[in-house]
Amino acid sequence: MSDATNPYDASHIQVLEGCEAMRKRPGMYVGSTTERGVHQMVFDLAGRAVNEVLAGRASSVDVTLTPDGGVCVTDDGPGIPIEGDNGSPGLEDFLTRMHPGTLPCGRHAVAMSLFGIGPCVTNALSSRLTAEVRRAGVLWFQEYARGVALAPPAAAGQANGSGTTITFWPDTDIFGTAACSFDVLSERFGELAFLNHGLAISLTDERLQAGPRSVRFRFPGGVRELVALLDADAAPPVHPDVIGFECDDPRMAGTVEVALRWSGSHEDRVRGFANSEPTPEGGTHVAGFRDGVAAAIDSYARNSRLLAEAAPALSADQIGQGLTAVVSVKLDHPEFSGATRGMLGGGTTVHAGVEVAVVEHLGIWLEQHPEQAAAIVGRISHGACRH
């Protein structure tokens, strides 16, 4: 077919921007038009509130699933600026612009948005969204329909305290009857609280006929508490203490937090996180952890004569039997492998940083707890003999 009979030129190109683009291809921005996409809308919105707490500007985040299908996210921070200040966007820009340029990043922030776009995605894919801002003694209110402001922000009276409350209703034209799962949101918010010691976050479900269901997450013990939870239904622990440490490593421009314990189970349950995101496919941090544990245990066992000099070196596979562990790194510049961010890259820097930290801190712990150390070596040696 010739160009003359089927012409194609610039007039055939359709350019979509902002809200229009997000509504035309919603799956590109929240991953799916099923329940998973609705959950991502919650995370895109809740991320701002969570980072207010991590930055010390707020003390808690409250998420409520309302009886009419809405989701309400509240924080007690200073409130989003209405007009914007110090280069930050005002309320309307924040909720409508794709790249406001103010989303926090690095080791001290949680990136809950898939592509760093932020709450404007939630607004664009909602049939209705309301924003209430309590700031400097004034209560401000604004309402949106499918991402478009119905009117400018307006003062609606005096405010008690400060903070921001945003409520949205997912657009049924896009998501159909898809609704939030309390359990899915609870699991993710719980993870965030384990991985960020200062975070307090609550989740309430008001959709139930039997009455509201609510849970509050705050874990000062960090990932040690997560390991204890993961171990709760496993075989009895080999040693009572959950081993844990946290340290900064300037070589990898970040921090590493580790917790681990062995049980009589045959399972290997090692969970990795990078900047508070799960990395189910592992990566350099998990590989460095495994190598570090194997080296620390092998060195201690030989020095303590719990392992014969002629015995082969313990491998990462051998130390994994019955091991429950959490490896969390927070990096200034994380490098993920693939668009889904399920695996952490970063080359040898992250691997070496985690490995060295584990060898040092686990080695010290083993020296200070000889009885528990002997039980661990015995568990690993016994497992190796069975193979």
C-alpha positions in Angstrom: 0.0 0.0 0.0 1.5 3.3 -1.0 2.0 6.4 1.1 -0.4 8.2 -1.2 -3.3 5.9 -0.4 -2.5 5.6 3.3 -0.8 8.9 4.3 0.7 9.2 7.8 1.9 12.5 9.1 2.1 14.6 12.2 -1.7 15.1 12.2 -2.1 11.5 13.1 0.0 11.7 16.3 -2.1 12.1 19.4 -0.2 13.8 22.3 -1.6 13.1 25.8 -0.3 14.9 28.8 -0.9 15.0 32.6 -4.3 13.8 33.8 -5.5 12.9 30.3 -2.6 10.6 29.8 -3.0 8.8 33.1 -6.7 8.2 32.5 -6.1 6.9 29.0 -3.4 4.4 30.1 -3.9 3.9 33.8 -2.0 0.6 33.9 1.2 2.4 33.0 1.0 4.5 36.2 -0.5 2.1 38.8 0.4 -1.3 37.2 -3.1 -2.6 36.8 -6.8 -1.7 36.7 -7.6 -4.5 39.2 -7.4 -4.4 43.0 -3.6 -4.2 42.7 -4.0 -0.8 40.9 -6.3 0.5 43.6 -3.7 -0.5 46.3 -1.0 1.4 44.3 -3.3 4.5 44.4 -3.3 4.2 48.2 0.5 3.9 48.3 1.0 6.8 46.0 -1.0 9.0 48.4 0.2 7.5 51.7 3.9 7.9 50.6 3.8 11.7 51.2 2.3 11.3 54.7 4.8 8.5 55.6 7.7 10.7 54.6 6.4 13.6 56.7 6.8 11.3 59.7 10.3 10.1 58.6 11.4 13.7 58.2 10.2 14.5 61.7 7.4 16.9 60.6 4.6 14.6 61.7 4.1 11.9 64.3 1.7 9.5 62.7 -0.3 8.4 59.6 -3.9 7.2 59.7 -5.5 5.4 56.7 -9.2 4.7 56.7 -11.3 2.6 54.3 -14.7 4.3 54.4 -18.1 2.7 54.0 -18.8 4.4 50.7 -15.7 3.0 49.0 -13.4 5.9 49.7 -9.9 5.9 51.2 -8.9 8.6 53.6 -5.2 9.4 54.5 -4.4 11.7 57.3 -1.2 13.0 58.9 -0.5 15.5 61.6 2.3 17.4 59.9 2.4 21.1 59.1 -0.1 20.8 56.2 0.6 21.1 52.5 1.3 24.7 51.6 -1.7 26.2 49.8 0.3 28.6 47.6 3.6 26.8 47.8 6.7 28.2 49.5 10.5 27.8 49.3 10.2 26.4 45.8 7.7 23.6 46.8 4.4 23.3 45.0 1.1 24.5 46.4 -1.8 22.2 47.0 -3.2 22.2 43.5 0.1 21.8 41.8 0.9 19.0 44.1 -2.3 17.1 43.2 -2.3 17.8 39.5 1.3 18.1 38.3 3.1 15.0 37.1 6.6 16.1 38.2 6.4 18.6 41.0 10.1 18.0 41.7 9.6 17.7 45.5 9.2 14.0 46.1 11.8 13.0 48.7 14.4 10.4 47.8 17.5 8.8 49.2 18.1 6.7 52.3 15.9 8.9 54.5 12.7 8.5 52.5 10.3 5.8 51.4 9.4 5.7 47.6 6.0 4.2 47.4 5.1 5.6 44.0 5.9 3.2 41.1 7.7 5.9 39.1 8.1 8.8 41.5 5.1 10.7 40.1 3.2 11.0 43.3 -0.3 11.8 44.4 -1.4 13.3 41.1 -1.8 9.8 39.8 -4.3 9.0 42.6 -6.2 12.2 41.8 -6.4 11.6 38.1 -7.7 8.0 38.5 -10.3 9.0 41.1 -13.9 9.9 40.4 -13.7 12.3 43.3 -11.0 13.6 45.6 -11.2 16.0 48.5 -8.3 17.7 50.3 -8.4 19.3 53.7 -5.4 21.2 55.0 -5.0 22.4 58.5 -2.3 25.0 58.4 -1.5 28.2 60.5 -4.9 28.0 62.3 -6.9 27.9 59.0 -8.8 24.9 57.6 -8.6 24.9 53.8 -10.7 22.7 51.5 -10.6 21.8 47.8 -12.5 19.2 45.7 -11.6 17.5 42.5 -13.5 15.4 39.9 -11.4 13.0 37.8 -8.3 15.0 38.5 -9.7 18.4 37.7 -10.2 21.0 40.4 -13.8 22.2 40.8 -12.6 25.4 42.4 -9.5 26.9 44.0 -8.6 26.0 47.6 -10.9 27.9 49.9 -10.7 28.8 53.6 -13.4 26.8 55.4 -13.0 28.0 59.0 -10.6 27.6 61.9 -8.3 24.6 62.2 -7.6 22.6 65.4 -3.9 21.6 65.1 -2.2 21.0 61.8 -2.0 18.4 59.1 -3.5 17.1 55.8 -6.4 14.8 55.1 -7.0 13.6 51.5 -9.9 11.3 50.7 -10.3 9.7 47.3 -12.8 7.4 45.6 -11.4 5.2 42.8 -13.1 5.7 39.5 -15.4 2.8 38.8 -15.2 3.6 35.0 -11.5 2.5 35.3 -11.4 0.0 38.1 -14.9 -1.4 38.1 -15.8 -2.9 41.4 -12.2 -3.4 42.5 -11.8 -2.5 46.2 -9.0 -2.4 48.7 -7.9 -5.4 50.7 -7.4 -4.7 54.4 -4.9 -7.6 54.6 -2.8 -6.4 51.6 -2.6 -2.8 52.9 -1.9 -4.1 56.4 1.0 -6.2 55.3 2.7 -3.3 53.4 2.1 -0.8 56.2 3.4 -3.3 58.8 6.5 -3.8 56.7 7.1 0.0 56.6 6.8 0.2 60.3 9.3 -2.6 60.9 11.8 -1.1 58.5 11.4 2.5 59.8 11.7 2.6 63.6 10.1 6.0 64.1 7.0 5.4 61.9 3.6 5.0 63.5 0.8 4.1 61.1 -2.8 2.9 61.6 -5.3 1.3 59.3 -9.0 1.2 59.9 -11.7 -0.6 57.9 -15.2 1.0 58.4 -16.8 -1.1 55.6 -17.7 -4.0 57.9 -21.3 -4.5 59.1 -19.9 -5.9 62.4 -18.2 -2.7 63.1 -14.8 -1.1 62.4 -11.6 -3.1 62.3 -8.4 -1.3 63.2 -4.7 -2.1 63.6 -1.8 0.2 64.5 1.8 -0.4 63.6 4.8 0.9 65.5 7.9 -1.3 66.1 10.8 0.4 68.0 12.7 -2.9 67.7 12.9 -2.6 64.0 13.7 -5.7 61.9 14.4 -7.7 65.0 10.7 -7.7 65.7 10.0 -8.7 62.1 12.3 -11.8 62.4 10.5 -12.7 65.7 7.2 -12.5 63.9 8.3 -14.5 60.9 9.7 -17.1 63.3 6.5 -17.3 65.4 5.1 -20.3 63.5 8.4 -22.0 62.7 10.1 -24.8 64.6 11.6 -23.9 68.0 14.5 -21.5 67.8 18.0 -22.9 68.1 19.1 -19.9 70.2 16.8 -17.5 72.1 18.2 -14.2 71.0 17.4 -12.5 67.7 20.8 -11.3 66.5 20.7 -7.8 65.0 22.7 -4.7 64.2 22.5 -1.5 62.2 25.4 0.6 60.9 26.3 3.3 58.4 28.7 2.5 55.5 30.0 5.6 53.6 31.5 3.3 51.0 28.1 2.3 49.7 26.5 5.7 50.7 23.9 4.1 52.9 23.0 2.1 56.0 22.5 -1.6 56.5 20.2 -3.2 59.2 20.2 -6.9 59.7 18.4 -9.3 62.0 18.7 -13.1 62.0 18.0 -16.3 64.0 18.2 -20.0 63.3 15.4 -22.5 64.1 15.0 -26.2 63.8 13.1 -25.7 60.5 14.5 -26.8 57.2 13.4 -23.6 55.5 15.6 -20.7 54.4 13.6 -17.5 55.0 15.8 -14.5 54.1 13.9 -11.4 53.1 15.6 -8.4 51.5 14.6 -4.8 51.3 16.2 -1.8 49.6 15.0 1.7 50.7 12.0 0.0 52.4 10.9 -1.7 49.1 10.8 -5.6 49.1 13.3 -7.2 46.8 11.9 -10.7 46.3 14.5 -11.5 43.7 17.3 -10.7 46.1 20.3 -8.8 44.8 23.7 -7.6 46.0 22.6 -6.9 49.6 21.2 -10.4 50.1 24.3 -12.0 48.4 26.6 -10.0 50.6 24.6 -11.0 53.7 24.8 -14.7 52.9 28.6 -14.6 52.2 29.1 -12.5 55.4 27.2 -15.0 57.6 29.1 -18.0 56.1 32.4 -16.3 56.6 31.7 -15.2 60.2 30.3 -18.6 61.3 33.2 -20.5 59.6 35.8 -18.3 61.2 34.3 -18.6 64.7 33.8 -22.4 64.4 37.4 -22.9 63.4 38.9 -20.5 66.0 36.7 -22.2 68.7 37.6 -25.7 67.4 34.0 -26.5 66.8 34.9 -27.3 63.2 37.9 -29.4 62.2 40.8 -27.5 60.4 40.6 -30.0 57.5 36.8 -29.5 57.1 35.7 -27.6 53.9 34.6 -24.0 54.4 31.0 -23.5 55.2 29.0 -22.3 52.3 26.1 -19.8 52.0 23.8 -22.7 51.2 24.8 -24.6 54.4 24.2 -21.7 56.7 20.7 -21.1 55.2 19.0 -24.1 56.6 16.6 -23.0 59.4 17.7 -19.3 59.0 15.2 -16.5 59.2 16.7 -13.1 58.4 15.8 -9.6 57.3 18.4 -7.6 55.3 17.5 -4.0 54.9 19.7 -1.4 53.1 18.9 2.3 52.7 21.0 3.9 50.0 21.4 7.4 48.7 21.4 6.2 45.2 19.8 2.7 44.9 20.3 0.8 41.6 17.6 -1.7 40.9 17.8 -4.3 38.2 14.7 -4.2 36.0 11.6 -2.0 35.9 9.8 -3.9 38.7 12.6 -3.1 41.2 12.5 -6.7 42.5 16.3 -7.0 42.6 18.9 -4.7 43.9 22.0 -4.0 41.8 24.8 -1.7 42.8 27.7 -4.0 41.9 30.5 -4.9 44.3 30.1 -1.8 46.5 26.8 -2.9 48.2 27.8 -6.6 48.3 31.1 -5.8 50.0 29.6 -3.2 52.4 27.0 -5.7 53.7 29.4 -8.6 53.8 32.0 -6.7 55.8 29.4 -5.4 58.2 27.9 -8.9 58.8 31.4 -10.4 59.3 32.3 -7.8 61.9 29.0 -7.6 63.9 28.0 -11.2 63.8 31.6 -12.2 64.7 31.5 -10.0 67.8 28.1 -11.4 68.8 29.3 -15.0 68.5 32.3 -14.2 70.7 30.1 -12.6 73.3 27.6 -15.5 73.3 29.6 -18.7 73.2 26.7 -21.0 74.3 24.3 -19.7 71.6 27.2 -19.7 69.1 27.9 -23.3 69.8 24.2 -24.2 69.3 24.3 -22.3 65.9 27.4 -24.1 64.7 25.9 -27.4 65.8 22.7 -26.8 63.9 24.6 -25.9 60.7 27.0 -28.8 61.1 24.2 -31.2 61.7 22.3 -29.9 58.6 25.5 -30.3 56.5 26.0 -33.9 57.7 22.5 -34.8 56.6 23.4 -33.8 53.1 
